[in-house]
Amino acid sequence: MSFFKKLKDKFVKGPDAEEEKNDQHQEEASEDVVEEDVTEEDGSLDGETEVDEEEKVSEVIDDFDDEEQTSEEASEEEIEEDTTEDEEESVKAEEEEDRTSIAAKFKMGLAKTRNSFSSKINDLVARYRTVDEDFFEELEEVLISADVGVTTVMEMIEELEMEVKRRNVQDTQKVKEIISEKLVEIYYGDDEAEEIEGLNENPDGLTIYLFVGVNGVGKTTTIGKLAHRLKSEGKNVTLAAGDTFRAGAIEQLEEWGNRVGVNVTKHNEGSDPAAVIYDGIQSAKSKKADVLICDTAGRLQNKVNLMNELTKVKRVIEREVPGAPHEVLLVLDATTGQNAMSQAKTFSEATDVSGIVLSKLDGTAKGGIVLAIRNELDIPVKLVGLGEKVTDLETFDAHAFVYGLFADMIDEYEEEETV
Ligand SMILES: Nc1nc2c(ncn2[C@@H]2O[C@H](COP(=O)(O)OP(=O)(O)OP(=O)(O)O)[C@@H](O)[C@H]2O)c(=O)[nH]1
């Protein structure tokens, strides 16, 4: 199956899904007819049935007959089976809905990158009729201009050349699809999706997420969005205002706490961040919270201070909750391009960053930075900010990301295929 088709099947309700839905409606309609018939029959036997039922109930109460128990159990099992099937169906429907809404969000959030990237790729494909060295050279430029990162682009071009040769592809149109496939492959590398996507949780109690990153990258907003998301999943969430350095940071986090409806532990400006986090942990424990999200100051100007502060904060967390922090999340502003890369290098030298949150991905035409971060720094992107709304935070999914980049082409491709 073609890769575009695979993505479409996964994220878009295509004609197949519509057909399935129609079939389901028809089935439901015919079930209704059968049900109506049964009700009519029931109606004609009304009196008899009631008597039967009463007799049966009293029999069961007076004399608990083994045989009847067995038949009842059997029918209970049948009902249970039906319910399980119904539940499975509705879970499936919900999952499909989730996938399509995730895809829609990535599609919308990546509009800027897609518009710039697709138009360049389309232009390239239109100008070259065959796949040759010049074609790859220009493609290299397109990828670099989308901030994919030189090392990643080189690797990508090399693999593309091999793949094109292996599949004996002549048509430049077909290369679009191979590019999308390779982007996903390069993103995952040797890792499985489950290993690098989604946030780590503590199965035995309090989960702690430590947020790091320089001022203004969207750290506070992201903490607010994540708190909202976890809370709407039914989790008891609390925050700790560990950025005691920047003026207004504590109040800003408090505002988010009020907006989302979660508790915030705070001290005065200029106080010891490790002490705030310690209190935050005690408060979370006493409230039996599921998740504690800790903010920290992003003092890049002085790497030694930053390192000392983060080391101290981590030591407190590790001592209070063994195995924590469950994620150290570095927030990077996608619109800052190569600057974000150098921040990531500095922070990963100062502390063990377990994942990246790429904020403001919706605000850049250079979304290729996702691949550069993952590939050149070997840190997975865990969450992406796709807008300013509280709900605009998504778990990163490489397939949905690539769908977002190629959505227009995937739609066109389907049209061509069905003509
Ligand atoms: N479009 C868009 N804007 C975002 C996103 N995330 C954050 N912002 C905006 O970026 C601006 C800065 O965000 P803040 O959360 O205040 O920045 P900050 O990182 O908390 O600053 P510090 O607390 O100093 O670290 C705000 O106007 C946010 O609304 C996003 O994913 N998309």
The ligand as a Gaussian input file, in Angstrom:
#p B3LYP/6-31G(d) Opt

LIG

0 1
 N        1.005000      30.748000      18.497000
 C        1.449000      30.200000      19.630000
 N        1.773000      30.992000      20.669000
 C        2.223000      30.421000      21.793000
 C        2.379000      29.025000      21.919000
 N        2.864000      28.765000      23.160000
 C        3.003000      29.971000      23.774000
 N        2.626000      30.964000      22.966000
 C        2.650000      32.408000      23.242000
 O        3.994000      32.820000      23.488000
 C        4.020000      33.910000      24.372000
 C        5.049000      33.656000      25.469000
 O        4.603000      32.604000      26.236000
 P        4.868000      32.527000      27.791000
 O        4.319000      31.261000      28.261000
 O        4.428000      33.775000      28.424000
 O        6.440000      32.554000      27.833000
 P        7.305000      31.873000      28.938000
 O        8.221000      30.919000      28.313000
 O        6.449000      31.427000      30.018000
 O        8.174000      32.929000      29.561000
 P        8.954000      32.550000      30.837000
 O        7.959000      32.374000      31.932000
 O        9.810000      33.729000      30.994000
 O        9.726000      31.335000      30.574000
 C        2.604000      34.081000      24.886000
 O        2.006000      35.151000      24.204000
 C        1.904000      32.761000      24.485000
 O        0.537000      32.926000      24.229000
 C        2.032000      28.186000      20.778000
 O        2.171000      26.964000      20.771000
 N        1.584000      28.836000      19.669000

